[in-house]
Amino acid sequence: MDLLEPTSIRSELDQVSDYWTPRVVGRVNDQYVKVAKLLGELVWHAHDNEDEMFIVVYGNLRIQLEGDREVALGAGDFYVVPKGVQHNPVAAEEVGIVLIETVTTAHTGDVVVEGTVPIERQLGA
């Protein structure tokens, strides 16, 4: 991360090759700025102590929420999943997103599955 140069979100998304694998592209205080490509669905999970912000760059994203609720997001839309809320992102087609998450946020929260990506990998380590 070169903090002295502007960063292109599209260019950063172009470097993502695996779905559901966030990549840290910046940091603002105690928040990571991540990019990811989504296709299909991840897993129902929650982040007990952190909110999670989804910003859609391209495509359409549905976020299923506990209590049979759902939000639909298109390019340019964002939604903040409040801490402790069970949610499941679903993408019927490829979606490019930006995530804003506290540095302590675990990828799949309280659930560990085969697709869970540790922060070391998200940081490019």
BABA-999630 format. One record per atom (N, C-alpha, C): z, y negated, x; atom name; residue in one letter. Coordinates in steps of 0.02 Angstrom, whole numbers, plus 50000, padded with zeros to 5 digits. Example, Ala and Ser with C-alpha at 12.3 -4.5 7.8 and 13.67 -1.06 7.14 Angstrom:
2
ATOM | 50390 | 50284 | 50660 | N | A
ATOM | 50390 | 50225 | 50615 | CA | A
ATOM | 50390 | 50165 | 50660 | C | A
ATOM | 50354 | 50112 | 50642 | N | S
ATOM | 50357 | 50053 | 50684 | CA | S
ATOM | 50394 | 49998 | 50645 | C | S
This chain:
125
ATOM | 50000 | 50059 | 50042 | N | M
ATOM | 50000 | 50000 | 50000 | CA | M
ATOM | 50000 | 49938 | 50044 | C | M
ATOM | 49948 | 49899 | 50039 | N | D
ATOM | 49945 | 49836 | 50075 | CA | D
ATOM | 49966 | 49781 | 50026 | C | D
ATOM | 50026 | 49755 | 50035 | N | L
ATOM | 50053 | 49706 | 49989 | CA | L
ATOM | 50021 | 49637 | 49996 | C | L
ATOM | 49980 | 49628 | 50047 | N | L
ATOM | 49950 | 49563 | 50058 | CA | L
ATOM | 49880 | 49556 | 50028 | C | L
ATOM | 49853 | 49609 | 50001 | N | E
ATOM | 49786 | 49609 | 49973 | CA | E
ATOM | 49787 | 49627 | 49899 | C | E
ATOM | 49742 | 49598 | 49859 | N | P
ATOM | 49738 | 49617 | 49788 | CA | P
ATOM | 49720 | 49691 | 49782 | C | P
ATOM | 49739 | 49721 | 49726 | N | T
ATOM | 49725 | 49791 | 49713 | CA | T
ATOM | 49685 | 49797 | 49649 | C | T
ATOM | 49632 | 49837 | 49651 | N | S
ATOM | 49591 | 49850 | 49592 | CA | S
ATOM | 49617 | 49913 | 49557 | C | S
ATOM | 49638 | 49907 | 49495 | N | I
ATOM | 49662 | 49964 | 49457 | CA | I
ATOM | 49606 | 50015 | 49450 | C | I
ATOM | 49546 | 49993 | 49435 | N | R
ATOM | 49489 | 50040 | 49428 | CA | R
ATOM | 49476 | 50078 | 49493 | C | R
ATOM | 49479 | 50042 | 49548 | N | S
ATOM | 49468 | 50075 | 49613 | CA | S
ATOM | 49523 | 50126 | 49627 | C | S
ATOM | 49584 | 50109 | 49610 | N | E
ATOM | 49640 | 50156 | 49619 | CA | E
ATOM | 49631 | 50217 | 49574 | C | E
ATOM | 49609 | 50206 | 49512 | N | L
ATOM | 49597 | 50263 | 49467 | CA | L
ATOM | 49540 | 50307 | 49492 | C | L
ATOM | 49490 | 50277 | 49523 | N | D
ATOM | 49434 | 50316 | 49551 | CA | D
ATOM | 49458 | 50365 | 49604 | C | D
ATOM | 49513 | 50351 | 49636 | N | Q
ATOM | 49540 | 50394 | 49689 | CA | Q
ATOM | 49582 | 50452 | 49661 | C | Q
ATOM | 49597 | 50451 | 49597 | N | V
ATOM | 49636 | 50504 | 49566 | CA | V
ATOM | 49590 | 50562 | 49547 | C | V
ATOM | 49605 | 50622 | 49572 | N | S
ATOM | 49561 | 50679 | 49558 | CA | S
ATOM | 49593 | 50730 | 49512 | C | S
ATOM | 49659 | 50732 | 49508 | N | D
ATOM | 49693 | 50782 | 49466 | CA | D
ATOM | 49724 | 50749 | 49405 | C | D
ATOM | 49713 | 50779 | 49347 | N | Y
ATOM | 49744 | 50753 | 49286 | CA | Y
ATOM | 49819 | 50762 | 49289 | C | Y
ATOM | 49855 | 50717 | 49255 | N | W
ATOM | 49928 | 50720 | 49249 | CA | W
ATOM | 49963 | 50715 | 49317 | C | W
ATOM | 49930 | 50684 | 49366 | N | T
ATOM | 49960 | 50676 | 49432 | CA | T
ATOM | 49964 | 50602 | 49449 | C | T
ATOM | 50018 | 50569 | 49428 | N | P
ATOM | 50024 | 50497 | 49442 | CA | P
ATOM | 50023 | 50483 | 49517 | C | P
ATOM | 49996 | 50425 | 49534 | N | R
ATOM | 49994 | 50403 | 49604 | CA | R
ATOM | 50022 | 50333 | 49607 | C | R
ATOM | 50072 | 50323 | 49649 | N | V
ATOM | 50104 | 50258 | 49658 | CA | V
ATOM | 50055 | 50212 | 49694 | C | V
ATOM | 50042 | 50153 | 49664 | N | V
ATOM | 49996 | 50105 | 49695 | CA | V
ATOM | 50030 | 50038 | 49709 | C | V
ATOM | 50093 | 50032 | 49687 | N | G
ATOM | 50130 | 49970 | 49699 | CA | G
ATOM | 50203 | 49977 | 49679 | C | G
ATOM | 50241 | 49927 | 49697 | N | R
ATOM | 50312 | 49926 | 49679 | CA | R
ATOM | 50332 | 49854 | 49665 | C | R
ATOM | 50368 | 49844 | 49611 | N | V
ATOM | 50396 | 49779 | 49593 | CA | V
ATOM | 50470 | 49789 | 49585 | C | V
ATOM | 50508 | 49765 | 49633 | N | N
ATOM | 50581 | 49775 | 49634 | CA | N
ATOM | 50596 | 49850 | 49627 | C | N
ATOM | 50630 | 49871 | 49575 | N | D
ATOM | 50647 | 49941 | 49566 | CA | D
ATOM | 50600 | 49978 | 49520 | C | D
ATOM | 50539 | 49953 | 49513 | N | Q
ATOM | 50489 | 49984 | 49469 | CA | Q
ATOM | 50429 | 50005 | 49510 | C | Q
ATOM | 50405 | 50066 | 49499 | N | Y
ATOM | 50341 | 50088 | 49528 | CA | Y
ATOM | 50285 | 50070 | 49480 | C | Y
ATOM | 50228 | 50052 | 49508 | N | V
ATOM | 50166 | 50044 | 49470 | CA | V
ATOM | 50125 | 50105 | 49490 | C | V
ATOM | 50105 | 50145 | 49440 | N | K
ATOM | 50069 | 50207 | 49453 | CA | K
ATOM | 50005 | 50208 | 49413 | C | K
ATOM | 49955 | 50244 | 49439 | N | V
ATOM | 49894 | 50257 | 49401 | CA | V
ATOM | 49889 | 50332 | 49391 | C | V
ATOM | 49857 | 50351 | 49336 | N | A
ATOM | 49847 | 50422 | 49322 | CA | A
ATOM | 49788 | 50431 | 49275 | C | A
ATOM | 49758 | 50490 | 49279 | N | K
ATOM | 49707 | 50511 | 49230 | CA | K
ATOM | 49737 | 50567 | 49189 | C | K
ATOM | 49726 | 50564 | 49124 | N | L
ATOM | 49755 | 50613 | 49078 | CA | L
ATOM | 49699 | 50648 | 49040 | C | L
ATOM | 49710 | 50712 | 49026 | N | L
ATOM | 49665 | 50750 | 48983 | CA | L
ATOM | 49704 | 50809 | 48956 | C | L
ATOM | 49703 | 50818 | 48890 | N | G
ATOM | 49743 | 50870 | 48858 | CA | G
ATOM | 49812 | 50842 | 48843 | C | G
ATOM | 49863 | 50884 | 48851 | N | E
ATOM | 49931 | 50859 | 48840 | CA | E
ATOM | 49977 | 50882 | 48895 | C | E
ATOM | 50030 | 50845 | 48905 | N | L
ATOM | 50076 | 50860 | 48960 | CA | L
ATOM | 50130 | 50908 | 48936 | C | L
ATOM | 50186 | 50882 | 48913 | N | V
ATOM | 50242 | 50923 | 48888 | CA | V
ATOM | 50290 | 50875 | 48853 | C | V
ATOM | 50323 | 50900 | 48802 | N | W
ATOM | 50375 | 50861 | 48769 | CA | W
ATOM | 50432 | 50851 | 48820 | C | W
ATOM | 50453 | 50789 | 48829 | N | H
ATOM | 50507 | 50774 | 48875 | CA | H
ATOM | 50537 | 50706 | 48860 | C | H
ATOM | 50592 | 50690 | 48893 | N | A
ATOM | 50624 | 50625 | 48886 | CA | A
ATOM | 50649 | 50603 | 48954 | C | A
ATOM | 50659 | 50539 | 48961 | N | H
ATOM | 50690 | 50510 | 49020 | CA | H
ATOM | 50756 | 50480 | 48996 | C | H
ATOM | 50811 | 50513 | 49012 | N | D
ATOM | 50875 | 50495 | 48983 | CA | D
ATOM | 50898 | 50424 | 48999 | C | D
ATOM | 50880 | 50399 | 49058 | N | N
ATOM | 50907 | 50335 | 49080 | CA | N
ATOM | 50855 | 50281 | 49093 | C | N
ATOM | 50792 | 50295 | 49080 | N | E
ATOM | 50739 | 50247 | 49096 | CA | E
ATOM | 50688 | 50241 | 49040 | C | E
ATOM | 50666 | 50179 | 49028 | N | D
ATOM | 50608 | 50167 | 48985 | CA | D
ATOM | 50546 | 50184 | 49026 | C | D
ATOM | 50490 | 50196 | 48991 | N | E
ATOM | 50427 | 50212 | 49025 | CA | E
ATOM | 50371 | 50173 | 48990 | C | E
ATOM | 50332 | 50135 | 49028 | N | M
ATOM | 50278 | 50095 | 49000 | CA | M
ATOM | 50210 | 50125 | 49015 | C | M
ATOM | 50171 | 50137 | 48963 | N | F
ATOM | 50103 | 50162 | 48969 | CA | F
ATOM | 50055 | 50104 | 48954 | C | F
ATOM | 50007 | 50091 | 48999 | N | I
ATOM | 49955 | 50041 | 48988 | CA | I
ATOM | 49889 | 50078 | 48993 | C | I
ATOM | 49848 | 50076 | 48940 | N | V
ATOM | 49784 | 50111 | 48941 | CA | V
ATOM | 49730 | 50066 | 48971 | C | V
ATOM | 49697 | 50091 | 49023 | N | V
ATOM | 49643 | 50054 | 49055 | CA | V
ATOM | 49577 | 50072 | 49021 | C | V
ATOM | 49566 | 50137 | 49009 | N | Y
ATOM | 49506 | 50160 | 48972 | CA | Y
ATOM | 49524 | 50223 | 48934 | C | Y
ATOM | 49487 | 50235 | 48880 | N | G
ATOM | 49499 | 50294 | 48839 | CA | G
ATOM | 49549 | 50280 | 48783 | C | G
ATOM | 49570 | 50334 | 48750 | N | N
ATOM | 49617 | 50330 | 48695 | CA | N
ATOM | 49673 | 50380 | 48707 | C | N
ATOM | 49734 | 50356 | 48699 | N | L
ATOM | 49793 | 50397 | 48711 | CA | L
ATOM | 49837 | 50398 | 48649 | C | L
ATOM | 49860 | 50457 | 48632 | N | R
ATOM | 49910 | 50465 | 48580 | CA | R
ATOM | 49975 | 50484 | 48614 | C | R
ATOM | 50029 | 50453 | 48592 | N | I
ATOM | 50095 | 50473 | 48617 | CA | I
ATOM | 50134 | 50497 | 48556 | C | I
ATOM | 50146 | 50563 | 48556 | N | Q
ATOM | 50186 | 50592 | 48502 | CA | Q
ATOM | 50259 | 50577 | 48518 | C | Q
ATOM | 50295 | 50559 | 48466 | N | L
ATOM | 50366 | 50541 | 48473 | CA | L
ATOM | 50409 | 50584 | 48427 | C | L
ATOM | 50472 | 50594 | 48447 | N | E
ATOM | 50517 | 50633 | 48405 | CA | E
ATOM | 50519 | 50604 | 48335 | C | E
ATOM | 50534 | 50647 | 48287 | N | G
ATOM | 50537 | 50625 | 48218 | CA | G
ATOM | 50469 | 50620 | 48186 | C | G
ATOM | 50420 | 50658 | 48212 | N | D
ATOM | 50352 | 50659 | 48185 | CA | D
ATOM | 50319 | 50591 | 48185 | C | D
ATOM | 50336 | 50549 | 48234 | N | R
ATOM | 50303 | 50484 | 48242 | CA | R
ATOM | 50250 | 50490 | 48296 | C | R
ATOM | 50204 | 50443 | 48297 | N | E
ATOM | 50151 | 50443 | 48346 | CA | E
ATOM | 50125 | 50372 | 48354 | C | E
ATOM | 50106 | 50354 | 48415 | N | V
ATOM | 50073 | 50290 | 48426 | CA | V
ATOM | 50004 | 50305 | 48455 | C | V
ATOM | 49955 | 50266 | 48436 | N | A
ATOM | 49886 | 50272 | 48461 | CA | A
ATOM | 49870 | 50210 | 48502 | C | A
ATOM | 49845 | 50222 | 48563 | N | L
ATOM | 49830 | 50167 | 48608 | CA | L
ATOM | 49758 | 50171 | 48631 | C | L
ATOM | 49725 | 50113 | 48634 | N | G
ATOM | 49658 | 50108 | 48661 | CA | G
ATOM | 49658 | 50064 | 48723 | C | G
ATOM | 49601 | 50054 | 48753 | N | A
ATOM | 49595 | 50014 | 48813 | CA | A
ATOM | 49627 | 49945 | 48802 | C | A
ATOM | 49671 | 49926 | 48848 | N | G
ATOM | 49705 | 49862 | 48844 | CA | G
ATOM | 49772 | 49864 | 48808 | C | G
ATOM | 49787 | 49919 | 48775 | N | D
ATOM | 49850 | 49926 | 48739 | CA | D
ATOM | 49905 | 49953 | 48784 | C | D
ATOM | 49967 | 49936 | 48767 | N | F
ATOM | 50023 | 49966 | 48802 | CA | F
ATOM | 50078 | 49983 | 48754 | C | F
ATOM | 50121 | 50029 | 48775 | N | Y
ATOM | 50178 | 50050 | 48735 | CA | Y
ATOM | 50235 | 50069 | 48782 | C | Y
ATOM | 50295 | 50050 | 48763 | N | V
ATOM | 50355 | 50068 | 48801 | CA | V
ATOM | 50393 | 50122 | 48764 | C | V
ATOM | 50399 | 50180 | 48795 | N | V
ATOM | 50440 | 50234 | 48766 | CA | V
ATOM | 50512 | 50219 | 48787 | C | V
ATOM | 50556 | 50208 | 48739 | N | P
ATOM | 50625 | 50193 | 48757 | CA | P
ATOM | 50661 | 50253 | 48789 | C | P
ATOM | 50708 | 50237 | 48832 | N | K
ATOM | 50745 | 50291 | 48865 | CA | K
ATOM | 50776 | 50337 | 48813 | C | K
ATOM | 50777 | 50401 | 48830 | N | G
ATOM | 50807 | 50452 | 48788 | CA | G
ATOM | 50763 | 50477 | 48731 | C | G
ATOM | 50704 | 50449 | 48721 | N | V
ATOM | 50660 | 50469 | 48666 | CA | V
ATOM | 50613 | 50525 | 48690 | C | V
ATOM | 50615 | 50581 | 48654 | N | Q
ATOM | 50569 | 50637 | 48668 | CA | Q
ATOM | 50498 | 50613 | 48652 | C | Q
ATOM | 50452 | 50627 | 48698 | N | H
ATOM | 50382 | 50606 | 48688 | CA | H
ATOM | 50335 | 50655 | 48722 | C | H
ATOM | 50273 | 50653 | 48700 | N | N
ATOM | 50221 | 50697 | 48728 | CA | N
ATOM | 50155 | 50659 | 48727 | C | N
ATOM | 50129 | 50639 | 48786 | N | P
ATOM | 50064 | 50606 | 48788 | CA | P
ATOM | 50008 | 50656 | 48776 | C | P
ATOM | 49957 | 50635 | 48736 | N | V
ATOM | 49901 | 50679 | 48720 | CA | V
ATOM | 49836 | 50639 | 48727 | C | V
ATOM | 49788 | 50669 | 48765 | N | A
ATOM | 49724 | 50636 | 48775 | CA | A
ATOM | 49668 | 50685 | 48757 | C | A
ATOM | 49632 | 50672 | 48703 | N | A
ATOM | 49577 | 50715 | 48682 | CA | A
ATOM | 49517 | 50709 | 48729 | C | A
ATOM | 49512 | 50653 | 48763 | N | E
ATOM | 49460 | 50640 | 48813 | CA | E
ATOM | 49495 | 50608 | 48873 | C | E
ATOM | 49460 | 50603 | 48928 | N | E
ATOM | 49492 | 50574 | 48988 | CA | E
ATOM | 49516 | 50503 | 48973 | C | E
ATOM | 49576 | 50489 | 48995 | N | V
ATOM | 49607 | 50423 | 48987 | CA | V
ATOM | 49632 | 50401 | 49056 | C | V
ATOM | 49620 | 50338 | 49072 | N | G
ATOM | 49647 | 50308 | 49133 | CA | G
ATOM | 49704 | 50263 | 49114 | C | G
ATOM | 49762 | 50272 | 49147 | N | I
ATOM | 49820 | 50233 | 49128 | CA | I
ATOM | 49854 | 50203 | 49189 | C | I
ATOM | 49895 | 50153 | 49176 | N | V
ATOM | 49943 | 50127 | 49223 | CA | V
ATOM | 50011 | 50142 | 49193 | C | V
ATOM | 50057 | 50166 | 49234 | N | L
ATOM | 50126 | 50178 | 49214 | CA | L
ATOM | 50171 | 50129 | 49251 | C | L
ATOM | 50219 | 50102 | 49217 | N | I
ATOM | 50271 | 50062 | 49249 | CA | I
ATOM | 50336 | 50100 | 49236 | C | I
ATOM | 50366 | 50123 | 49291 | N | E
ATOM | 50426 | 50164 | 49285 | CA | E
ATOM | 50476 | 50146 | 49339 | C | E
ATOM | 50540 | 50149 | 49321 | N | T
ATOM | 50593 | 50140 | 49370 | CA | T
ATOM | 50585 | 50192 | 49425 | C | T
ATOM | 50603 | 50175 | 49486 | N | V
ATOM | 50593 | 50221 | 49543 | CA | V
ATOM | 50632 | 50286 | 49534 | C | V
ATOM | 50680 | 50288 | 49490 | N | T
ATOM | 50719 | 50349 | 49478 | CA | T
ATOM | 50690 | 50394 | 49424 | C | T
ATOM | 50634 | 50374 | 49393 | N | T
ATOM | 50606 | 50412 | 49337 | CA | T
ATOM | 50572 | 50476 | 49362 | C | T
ATOM | 50595 | 50532 | 49337 | N | A
ATOM | 50565 | 50597 | 49353 | CA | A
ATOM | 50502 | 50606 | 49311 | C | A
ATOM | 50450 | 50635 | 49340 | N | H
ATOM | 50384 | 50641 | 49307 | CA | H
ATOM | 50389 | 50669 | 49237 | C | H
ATOM | 50420 | 50725 | 49227 | N | T
ATOM | 50427 | 50755 | 49161 | CA | T
ATOM | 50500 | 50754 | 49138 | C | T
ATOM | 50536 | 50704 | 49161 | N | G
ATOM | 50604 | 50693 | 49137 | CA | G
ATOM | 50649 | 50753 | 49145 | C | G
ATOM | 50677 | 50774 | 49090 | N | D
ATOM | 50726 | 50828 | 49089 | CA | D
ATOM | 50694 | 50898 | 49086 | C | D
ATOM | 50627 | 50901 | 49090 | N | V
ATOM | 50591 | 50965 | 49086 | CA | V
ATOM | 50552 | 50975 | 49151 | C | V
ATOM | 50556 | 51034 | 49179 | N | V
ATOM | 50517 | 51049 | 49239 | CA | V
ATOM | 50468 | 51105 | 49220 | C | V
ATOM | 50404 | 51090 | 49228 | N | V
ATOM | 50350 | 51138 | 49213 | CA | V
ATOM | 50305 | 51144 | 49274 | C | V
ATOM | 50257 | 51188 | 49270 | N | E
ATOM | 50210 | 51198 | 49325 | CA | E
ATOM | 50176 | 51132 | 49345 | C | E
ATOM | 50161 | 51090 | 49297 | N | G
ATOM | 50126 | 51027 | 49311 | CA | G
ATOM | 50170 | 50968 | 49331 | C | G
ATOM | 50236 | 50980 | 49338 | N | T
ATOM | 50281 | 50926 | 49359 | CA | T
ATOM | 50263 | 50905 | 49431 | C | T
ATOM | 50256 | 50840 | 49441 | N | V
ATOM | 50236 | 50813 | 49507 | CA | V
ATOM | 50295 | 50776 | 49537 | C | V
ATOM | 50321 | 50800 | 49594 | N | P
ATOM | 50378 | 50766 | 49627 | CA | P
ATOM | 50357 | 50697 | 49653 | C | P
ATOM | 50405 | 50653 | 49659 | N | I
ATOM | 50391 | 50584 | 49681 | CA | I
ATOM | 50359 | 50583 | 49750 | C | I
ATOM | 50376 | 50629 | 49793 | N | E
ATOM | 50347 | 50630 | 49860 | CA | E
ATOM | 50271 | 50637 | 49856 | C | E
ATOM | 50247 | 50678 | 49810 | N | R
ATOM | 50175 | 50686 | 49802 | CA | R
ATOM | 50144 | 50624 | 49769 | C | R
ATOM | 50179 | 50593 | 49723 | N | Q
ATOM | 50155 | 50533 | 49691 | CA | Q
ATOM | 50149 | 50476 | 49742 | C | Q
ATOM | 50191 | 50477 | 49792 | N | L
ATOM | 50189 | 50426 | 49845 | CA | L
ATOM | 50137 | 50442 | 49899 | C | L
ATOM | 50106 | 50500 | 49893 | N | G
ATOM | 50055 | 50519 | 49941 | CA | G
ATOM | 50082 | 50553 | 50002 | C | G
ATOM | 50145 | 50575 | 49999 | N | A
ATOM | 50176 | 50609 | 50057 | CA | A
ATOM | 50150 | 50679 | 50064 | C | A
